[in-house]
């Protein structure tokens, strides 16, 4: 690097001495200290020199194309001190992967390989939304991507290599089009090739999608959202290393075709890595391998092989009995070696006994086809299923297969309960979660339990992907779902048991799954020709035990329905398995999966419909955004207050209010508060709760329904005469009142006596006509058994949604001839009169949990758009009026005077009305059925009318408040 030349400022050079900084006792800028230069002449600029040992930046690059994507491998530019460092680029996405190994001899008896994958927010130009504004602990996706890199590279390290190795992959930049996980795996393979660490690579990893039956190599994130297959495939030149699949019931045949396409595409990554390593790679270092002496293995085999084989021959041994017997054998061998003072054999005794045990089990499986528990190779362990074992929960199930047992529970929540994701790619939130837990007691051990565990995250994600394929679409089922899978006992395939238990728990929760999902783990035991490295003989095992997984070559987890595969995870121990064996395992897994699905179908084959008053409730209501802002209050204070008072959870999204309650009483309580704050459609005959706001001589004003006020006249207080209003009601008193009508200005009339029973003296002489209630409550999910056959026939939702166990008991709503009344505050009415538009009422649609039939439906009205209900009716009826005008008698009600309602009144409708009030500018007319209209006096027309005069009138228009405007009709 060229040094910076020091030059004196020519202006400073000519300054008098008393003005210089030296005269003021300041130091110069020499050696980085402040002051003027003491040089009187400019120094000549020194020549740039290269010192011995100086390394110049030298970059090595390889470019190649896969699936119409240009890919770049680059090394030497950044992270030059790492043992191996590669930057892989695709489009505008860059991923850096570095590899380092520990110095010194290995002190462990296993390979301590650590893979850390990190997505920092700077990669997409975002500052982290945390308090410290920096990234915290690894997120689930980062752990999963780390496992995706770890699984294919681990089998390729040489046997006995127990030195600590750390892989760190970081996303440098992301354009959001490509998922960086596959890029990080290929970059890690290239970094290992460049390092001096012994490793039998390289590997290639590829992602395959499928849209409308056509496979796509290296699909973008947008293409993956449309794809029914997400296949990640890793391999060497001729063998498969790792498979990870998420699919939508893809058949075994189509999946095999996808894997056979993926293999040659993944192999294209190998040659560029080899060329890059030839140009910039290091010589492989000679590491000390911790290999077992042949003499030690033979001595332990002579002492332990026969007793071990005797234990494995007896199928009566359970997991812990077998383990205890093997531990006793190891102790006997230890005593024998201690008598011989063989320190080397004692040090390697645990691994030697494990090697002998592995040899015995594998020989019996290949030669005799005998498994540890006496099963056939394709036989599934006994299955026990139980659903609904915890009735207080939303959904629950208990699934057992052999000694493996898993308890699954389902919790449903509002859409706002969805998990927020901060990934550089993918959706911003996740509404379905499956959390897998493996406590120490499930294997009778003492251990620390808590925090994110890579194995638990991986198993939970596999089960989550498997069940996601059969969940209803988000548009039909917008709720958040969480499954907790608690392993109660473990003897192999707990993740597959989590899938089976989770599927049954979802159906027990009333969620309309399309079909059951089950999974089974397939194992492999092979015999390899040591001279050629090829597999001479092998056996495929269905539903492997924990010990068979430990001593075998493969753990192939395959999940699906009766019709296809939804998820796959393949992990292997040797350095690759031929693809033909992998494809052969698919059929064995399908047969085992069908057996398990039959047991699950016998236990529960459809979503639950039983109802329990103590079971949780969930309701969805539609409001305008202005109304929702009013419900939230300042900084959400009002919403939090309602939640604290009712013990419920309220979620607000665009135009939607979702309420989650523990039981029916809590749901009723919160709905009452929401109705009071926001208001709802007030209908004549409906009963509502309100608070007395003020008392006048002629009556009391009652506040209800979101701050609206109605008049409780003194004549409507009681069936008996009332002299003073304060004798019956007081300010602040809560009352249940009935809406009995409205006046011409739209003011609400309330009645207390209509809600009270009539005295016997009056009921004997009066034929009581009950006012049918048009009040409807939000449809919340309840049991199907509570819905009458008549309601199911008339419910518009019953044909679309199946019945859930979370619907609230239906309230029968009868029809009424009286028109609905929309309650508005004075401010809203004034604003409406000033505006040119109108207010439209919106409907409240409350869906039961799981998309099931609601037993009742609610019409929730709030100002939302610019047209009112009557205005919409008028627009719709104008078209009908044009058609009806061809038949002059269609709208003429002179021969048939039925009561007029708000819906039957149309433009051009002729009725006989009575004069209700006489005013200066016109008349208030009683059109019948509690409906009022107005008639404006015309010039040179009659203006002398009396109350109760009958007039023949015709509807000619509607006012801004929806009041009919009438004109006189001369039928003659």
KAPE-V892622 format. One record per helix or strand. SS is the DSSP state (H for helix, E for strand). FROM is the first residue (numbers start at 1). TO is the last residue. If there is no record, write none. Layout:
ss->SS from->FROM to->TO
ss->SS from->FROM to->TO
This chain:
ss->H from->10 to->13
ss->H from->17 to->19
ss->H from->30 to->32
ss->E from->60 to->66
ss->E from->69 to->75
ss->E from->84 to->90
ss->E from->93 to->101
ss->E from->113 to->118
ss->H from->121 to->124
ss->H from->140 to->154
ss->E from->165 to->173
ss->H from->180 to->194
ss->E from->204 to->211
ss->E from->214 to->217
ss->H from->221 to->226
ss->E from->229 to->235
ss->E from->240 to->250
ss->H from->252 to->280
ss->H from->294 to->313
ss->H from->319 to->340
ss->H from->343 to->347
ss->H from->349 to->368
ss->E from->383 to->387
ss->E from->395 to->401
ss->E from->404 to->413
ss->H from->415 to->417
ss->E from->419 to->420
ss->E from->429 to->430
ss->E from->432 to->437
ss->H from->440 to->443
ss->H from->454 to->468
ss->E from->480 to->489
ss->H from->494 to->508
ss->E from->518 to->528
ss->E from->535 to->542
ss->H from->546 to->551
ss->E from->554 to->560
ss->E from->565 to->572
ss->E from->577 to->577
ss->H from->579 to->603
ss->E from->617 to->622
ss->H from->625 to->632
ss->H from->634 to->646
ss->E from->649 to->653
ss->E from->656 to->661
ss->H from->664 to->678
ss->E from->682 to->683
ss->E from->687 to->695
ss->E from->699 to->704
ss->E from->708 to->713
ss->H from->714 to->716
ss->H from->725 to->727
ss->E from->734 to->742
ss->E from->748 to->751
ss->H from->753 to->755
ss->H from->760 to->763
ss->E from->780 to->782
ss->H from->784 to->786
ss->H from->789 to->794
ss->E from->806 to->807
ss->E from->820 to->821
ss->H from->826 to->834
ss->E from->844 to->844
ss->E from->858 to->858
ss->H from->869 to->884
ss->E from->892 to->892
ss->E from->910 to->918
ss->E from->922 to->928
ss->E from->931 to->936
ss->E from->950 to->958
ss->E from->964 to->968
